[in-house]
């Protein structure tokens, strides 16, 4: 893989993946990061990378739904592999504005596949990054496997399920070399503050209410973002073409227990004035429509076939995450205020590379 296209590389997981690939992995090629720069895409996440690897990192602002713009990226940079992270990914937003999810997650993926198909002689791999939410919900027992039937509950998960099926169809119909991964909930540095863990950390630091849906008993399997990045790269290098690999952290937690752990960590690391317990900030709110009860990943296939194992427990990963947000308050301030969007507007416009 000499010229790897990473879509959505300015987002949370994509930025961590690019950082890992260039700084810690055995990857020796060049990364072309194509990102539309929506509200969750922040080039500041990769400022250090751009400075440290000027010959190996290229940024291009491009909307995957703009076929000509993406085609230009393929031709100009002689793309031979794709790691497709770009997606609208917030469930709550998908309930209010589903059209953006259909366009980006389905049409955008289709456009990429078409370009890769017509360059099949040059395309070494199309890796599609997906979610465990395509499987729907679990009861108190059992796990999602690669053979679990799809049963998405939200417009977000439905759009990701559709894109998964299209990727597999391009492998079976056209022989396009693909791999797929479905991961559990990620957390770690650079995550946009609307997601559960950074929202709880930042609200708790500011003494604001900590809104928890329903009774907080919904269960998620948590995966530290660097573990996810290592897993994706392992699949891209060693995974069987046409296969799906589930990636999980083996860290099942009730949402309420996640929030309580964050409160206790912050009370330990950065106590409130007067020693008030941050657990008192927890506020239960009306449940989300179609809120899946439990997700849990069986990642045995990935562990046995490719030898990957998560390095972080939830206890070690959440401590690293809390400490990162405390140490990066300027980043938080710019993101929460929307200041970074003004910076993007000043420095980028469609098709310009920086």
C-alpha positions as CSV (number, residue, x, y, z in Angstrom):
1,X,0.0,0.0,0.0
2,X,1.9,3.0,-1.3
3,X,-0.9,5.6,-1.4
4,X,-3.5,4.9,1.2
5,X,-6.7,7.0,1.1
6,X,-8.2,7.5,4.5
7,X,-11.7,9.0,4.4
8,X,-12.9,11.0,7.3
9,X,-9.4,11.3,8.7
10,X,-10.1,14.5,10.6
11,X,-12.7,12.8,12.7
12,X,-12.2,11.1,16.0
13,X,-11.3,7.6,14.9
14,X,-9.8,8.5,11.6
15,X,-7.4,11.0,13.2
16,X,-6.3,8.5,15.8
17,X,-5.8,5.9,13.0
18,X,-3.6,8.3,10.9
19,X,-1.6,9.2,14.0
20,X,-1.0,5.5,14.8
21,X,-0.2,4.5,11.2
22,X,2.5,7.2,10.7
23,X,4.0,7.3,14.2
24,X,3.8,3.7,15.6
25,X,3.0,1.1,12.9
26,X,5.0,-0.6,10.2
27,X,3.2,1.3,7.4
28,X,5.8,3.0,5.1
29,X,3.6,4.6,2.5
30,X,1.8,7.9,2.1
31,X,-1.6,8.8,3.6
32,X,-4.1,11.0,1.7
33,X,-6.7,12.2,4.1
34,X,-10.0,13.1,2.4
35,X,-12.5,14.8,4.7
36,X,-15.6,16.9,4.1
37,X,-14.9,18.9,7.3
38,X,-18.4,18.8,8.8
39,X,-18.9,19.8,12.4
40,X,-17.0,16.8,13.7
41,X,-14.1,17.0,11.3
42,X,-11.3,19.0,12.8
43,X,-7.9,19.4,10.9
44,X,-6.4,20.5,14.2
45,X,-6.5,16.9,15.3
46,X,-3.7,16.3,12.9
47,X,-1.6,19.5,13.0
48,X,1.4,17.7,14.5
49,X,1.2,14.9,11.9
50,X,1.1,17.4,9.1
51,X,4.2,19.1,10.5
52,X,6.1,15.9,11.3
53,X,5.3,14.0,8.1
54,X,5.1,16.6,5.3
55,X,6.2,14.1,2.6
56,X,3.9,11.3,3.8
57,X,0.7,13.1,4.8
58,X,-1.6,15.0,2.4
59,X,-5.0,16.5,3.3
60,X,-7.7,17.1,0.7
61,X,-11.1,18.6,1.6
62,X,-13.6,16.5,-0.4
63,X,-17.3,15.4,-0.1
64,X,-17.6,11.7,-0.9
65,X,-21.0,12.5,-2.5
66,X,-19.1,14.7,-5.0
67,X,-18.0,12.1,-7.5
68,X,-15.7,14.4,-9.5
69,X,-13.9,15.6,-6.4
70,X,-13.2,12.1,-5.2
71,X,-12.2,10.9,-8.7
72,X,-9.7,13.7,-8.8
73,X,-8.2,12.5,-5.5
74,X,-7.9,8.9,-6.9
75,X,-6.2,10.1,-10.1
76,X,-4.0,12.8,-8.6
77,X,-2.6,10.6,-5.8
78,X,-2.6,7.2,-7.5
79,X,-4.7,5.7,-4.7
80,X,-4.1,1.9,-4.3
81,X,-5.9,1.2,-1.0
82,X,-8.8,2.8,0.9
83,X,-9.7,2.8,4.6
84,X,-13.2,4.2,4.8
85,X,-14.0,5.8,8.1
86,X,-16.1,8.8,6.8
87,X,-19.6,8.6,8.1
88,X,-22.3,10.6,9.9
89,X,-22.3,8.7,13.2
90,X,-24.4,10.3,15.9
91,X,-27.6,8.4,16.6
92,X,-29.5,11.4,18.1
93,X,-28.6,13.5,15.0
94,X,-29.8,10.7,12.7
95,X,-33.2,10.7,14.4
96,X,-33.6,14.5,13.8
97,X,-31.9,14.8,10.4
98,X,-31.7,11.3,8.7
99,X,-31.2,12.6,5.2
100,X,-27.5,13.5,5.9
101,X,-26.9,9.9,7.0
102,X,-28.4,8.4,3.9
103,X,-26.3,10.7,1.6
104,X,-23.0,10.3,3.3
105,X,-23.1,6.7,4.6
106,X,-24.8,5.1,1.6
107,X,-24.3,7.3,-1.4
108,X,-20.8,8.3,-0.3
109,X,-19.8,4.7,0.1
110,X,-21.3,3.8,-3.2
111,X,-19.2,6.5,-5.0
112,X,-16.0,5.3,-3.4
113,X,-16.8,1.7,-4.4
114,X,-17.5,2.7,-8.0
115,X,-14.2,4.5,-8.3
116,X,-12.3,1.6,-6.7
117,X,-14.1,-0.8,-9.0
118,X,-13.1,1.0,-12.2
119,X,-9.5,1.0,-10.9
120,X,-9.6,-2.6,-9.8
121,X,-6.3,-3.4,-11.4
122,X,-4.7,-0.7,-9.1
123,X,-6.9,-1.3,-6.0
124,X,-5.2,-3.6,-3.4
125,X,-7.9,-3.2,-0.8
126,X,-11.1,-1.4,0.2
127,X,-11.5,-1.6,4.0
128,X,-14.9,-0.6,5.3
129,X,-15.2,0.5,8.9
130,X,-18.7,-0.1,10.4
131,X,-20.5,-0.5,13.7
132,X,-22.0,-3.1,16.0
133,X,-25.2,-1.1,15.9
134,X,-26.1,-2.8,12.6
135,X,-27.0,-5.9,14.6
136,X,-29.7,-4.2,16.6
137,X,-30.1,-5.1,20.3
138,X,-29.2,-8.0,22.6
139,X,-31.0,-9.3,25.7
140,X,-29.2,-9.9,29.0
141,X,-27.1,-12.7,27.4
142,X,-25.3,-13.5,24.2
143,X,-23.0,-11.7,21.9
144,X,-22.9,-10.3,18.4
145,X,-20.9,-12.5,16.0
146,X,-20.0,-12.0,12.4
147,X,-23.1,-14.2,11.6
148,X,-25.6,-12.3,13.6
149,X,-28.5,-11.1,11.4
150,X,-28.7,-7.4,10.8
151,X,-31.6,-5.6,12.6
152,X,-30.7,-1.9,12.8
153,X,-32.9,0.3,15.0
154,X,-32.0,3.9,14.0
155,X,-31.5,5.8,10.7
156,X,-27.8,5.8,11.6
157,X,-27.4,2.1,12.0
158,X,-29.7,1.4,9.0
159,X,-27.5,3.5,6.8
160,X,-24.4,1.7,8.0
161,X,-26.1,-1.7,7.5
162,X,-26.9,-0.7,3.9
163,X,-23.3,0.4,3.2
164,X,-22.0,-2.9,4.7
165,X,-24.2,-4.9,2.3
166,X,-23.1,-2.8,-0.7
167,X,-19.4,-3.3,0.1
168,X,-20.0,-7.1,0.3
169,X,-21.9,-7.0,-3.0
170,X,-19.0,-5.3,-4.8
171,X,-16.7,-8.1,-3.6
172,X,-19.0,-10.8,-4.7
173,X,-20.2,-9.3,-7.9
174,X,-17.1,-7.5,-9.2
175,X,-14.3,-9.2,-7.3
176,X,-13.2,-6.0,-5.5
177,X,-10.8,-6.9,-2.7
178,X,-12.5,-5.8,0.5
179,X,-12.4,-6.3,4.2
180,X,-15.0,-5.1,6.8
181,X,-14.9,-4.4,10.5
182,X,-17.8,-3.8,12.9
183,X,-16.6,-2.3,16.1
184,X,-18.2,-1.6,19.5
185,X,-18.3,1.9,21.1
186,X,-15.0,3.8,20.8
187,X,-13.7,6.3,23.3
188,X,-10.4,8.2,23.8
189,X,-8.6,11.4,22.7
190,X,-10.1,13.8,20.2
191,X,-13.7,12.5,20.4
192,X,-16.3,15.2,19.7
193,X,-17.9,16.4,22.9
194,X,-21.5,15.3,22.0
195,X,-20.7,11.6,22.6
196,X,-21.4,10.1,26.0
197,X,-17.9,9.9,27.5
198,X,-16.5,13.3,26.5
199,X,-19.8,14.9,27.3
200,X,-19.8,13.5,30.8
201,X,-16.2,14.4,31.4
202,X,-16.6,18.0,30.2
203,X,-19.9,18.6,31.9
204,X,-18.6,17.2,35.1
205,X,-15.5,19.4,35.0
206,X,-17.8,22.4,34.6
207,X,-20.2,21.3,37.3
208,X,-23.1,20.9,34.8
209,X,-25.8,18.2,34.9
210,X,-24.9,14.8,33.6
211,X,-27.9,13.7,31.5
212,X,-28.4,9.9,31.4
213,X,-31.0,8.4,29.2
214,X,-33.8,6.3,30.9
215,X,-32.6,4.5,33.9
216,X,-29.0,4.2,32.7
217,X,-29.1,0.4,32.5
218,X,-28.3,0.2,28.7
219,X,-25.1,-1.7,28.2
220,X,-22.3,-1.0,25.8
221,X,-19.0,-2.8,25.0
222,X,-16.3,-0.1,25.2
223,X,-13.2,-0.1,23.0
224,X,-10.3,2.2,23.5
225,X,-9.7,4.0,20.2
226,X,-6.0,3.0,19.8
227,X,-6.9,-0.6,20.2
228,X,-9.4,-0.1,17.4
229,X,-6.8,1.5,15.2
230,X,-4.4,-1.4,15.7
231,X,-7.2,-3.9,15.0
232,X,-8.1,-2.1,11.7
233,X,-4.5,-2.1,10.5
234,X,-4.1,-5.8,11.5
235,X,-7.2,-6.7,9.4
236,X,-6.0,-4.6,6.4
237,X,-2.7,-6.4,6.4
238,X,-3.7,-10.0,7.4
239,X,-7.5,-10.3,7.0
240,X,-9.0,-12.6,4.5
241,X,-10.5,-10.7,1.6
242,X,-14.3,-10.6,1.6
243,X,-14.4,-11.3,5.3
244,X,-15.9,-9.3,8.2
245,X,-14.2,-9.1,11.6
246,X,-15.9,-7.8,14.8
247,X,-13.8,-5.6,17.0
248,X,-14.7,-5.4,20.7
249,X,-13.0,-4.3,23.9
250,X,-14.5,-7.0,26.1
251,X,-15.5,-4.1,28.4
252,X,-19.3,-4.3,28.9
253,X,-20.6,-1.5,31.1
254,X,-24.0,-0.1,32.0
255,X,-24.1,3.5,31.0
256,X,-24.8,4.7,34.5
257,X,-21.7,2.8,35.7
258,X,-19.6,4.5,33.0
259,X,-20.8,7.9,34.2
260,X,-20.2,7.1,37.9
261,X,-16.7,5.9,37.1
262,X,-16.0,9.2,35.3
263,X,-17.3,11.1,38.3
264,X,-15.1,9.2,40.7
265,X,-12.0,9.6,38.6
266,X,-12.6,13.4,38.3
267,X,-13.2,13.6,42.0
268,X,-9.8,11.9,42.5
269,X,-7.8,13.8,39.9
270,X,-9.5,17.2,40.0
271,X,-11.7,17.6,43.0
272,X,-14.5,20.2,43.1
273,X,-14.3,23.1,45.5
274,X,-15.7,22.0,48.8
275,X,-15.2,18.4,48.0
276,X,-18.6,17.9,46.4
277,X,-19.2,14.6,44.8
278,X,-19.8,14.8,41.0
279,X,-22.2,11.9,41.2
280,X,-24.7,14.4,42.5
281,X,-24.7,16.0,39.0
282,X,-26.3,12.8,37.4
283,X,-29.7,13.6,36.0
284,X,-31.9,11.0,34.4
285,X,-33.7,12.2,31.2
286,X,-36.4,10.8,28.8
287,X,-35.0,7.8,27.0
288,X,-33.9,8.0,23.3
289,X,-36.5,6.6,20.8
290,X,-35.5,3.1,19.7
291,X,-32.7,3.0,22.3
292,X,-31.1,-0.5,22.0
293,X,-30.8,-2.2,25.4
294,X,-27.4,-4.0,25.0
295,X,-24.5,-4.3,22.6
296,X,-21.7,-6.9,23.2
297,X,-19.1,-8.1,20.7
298,X,-17.7,-11.5,20.3
299,X,-14.3,-10.8,18.7
300,X,-13.0,-14.4,18.9
301,X,-12.6,-14.6,15.1
302,X,-10.2,-11.6,15.1
303,X,-8.3,-12.9,18.1
304,X,-7.9,-16.4,16.8
305,X,-7.2,-15.7,13.1
306,X,-5.1,-12.6,13.4
307,X,-3.8,-12.6,16.9
308,X,-5.2,-9.2,18.0
309,X,-6.2,-8.5,21.6
310,X,-7.3,-5.2,23.2
311,X,-4.5,-3.8,25.3
312,X,-6.6,-1.5,27.4
313,X,-9.1,-2.5,30.1
314,X,-11.9,0.0,30.6
315,X,-10.3,1.1,33.9
316,X,-6.9,2.0,32.2
317,X,-8.5,3.4,29.1
318,X,-11.0,5.7,30.8
319,X,-8.2,7.1,33.1
320,X,-6.1,7.9,30.0
321,X,-9.1,9.5,28.4
322,X,-10.1,11.6,31.4
323,X,-6.5,12.8,31.8
324,X,-6.3,13.7,28.1
325,X,-9.4,15.9,28.2
326,X,-8.1,17.6,31.4
327,X,-4.7,18.3,29.7
328,X,-6.3,19.6,26.5
329,X,-8.7,22.2,27.6
330,X,-7.7,24.6,24.8
331,X,-8.7,22.0,22.2
332,X,-11.9,21.5,24.1
333,X,-12.6,25.2,24.3
334,X,-12.1,25.7,20.5
335,X,-14.3,22.7,19.7
336,X,-17.1,23.6,22.0
337,X,-17.2,27.2,21.0
338,X,-17.2,26.4,17.3
339,X,-14.0,28.5,17.0
340,X,-12.3,25.6,15.0
341,X,-15.1,26.0,12.3
342,X,-14.0,29.6,11.7
343,X,-10.4,28.4,11.4
344,X,-11.5,25.8,8.8
345,X,-13.4,28.5,6.9
346,X,-10.3,30.6,6.8
347,X,-7.9,27.9,5.7
348,X,-9.8,25.5,3.5
349,X,-12.3,25.4,0.6
350,X,-13.4,22.5,-1.5
351,X,-10.5,20.9,-3.3
352,X,-7.7,22.8,-1.7
353,X,-4.9,20.9,-0.1
354,X,-3.0,22.0,2.9
